[in-house]
C-alpha cells in the first residue's frame, strides 16, 4: 500500500514539473517575460537599426501589426527614458481560447522596441496582458 502511494506521489510530482515545461516548449511565449525578451534580443540585438527591426516585424507572419512611433510617445513609460522612437507589435497569444474574437483566459504578448535619436535599438520591453 505504501509503495503504491509512493509511486502515485512520484508520478504526480513528475507531472507537476513536466506539464509546465511541455507547455513552454509548445508555445515559447508562455516563458517568463525576461526569457521572451532574451529571445527577441537574439533576433533584434541592441544596436539594430530601426529599419531592420521593422523588416523583422513585418516579415514574421505570426506577429500582428507594426505600429511605428517616431516621437517616442508610444513608450508609455515601459521603455527607458532615452528612447526617442518605438515600434510595437503583438507577437502572439496563449491560453484556453484564442481564436481572435473570444480570448477567454488568454494572454497576449506585445513587444515594444525602443530606439535612440540615431534610430538604433537601445531597449526592448515584453508586455503581457490577460484577456
Buried (B, 14 or more C-beta within 10 A) or exposed (E): EEEEEEEEEEEEEEEEEEEEEEEBEEEEBBBEBEBBBEBBBEEBEEEBBBEBBBBBBEEBEEBBEBEBBEEBEBBEEBBEEEBBBBBBBBBBBBBEEBEEEEBEEBBBBBBBBBBBEEBBBBBBBBBBEEE
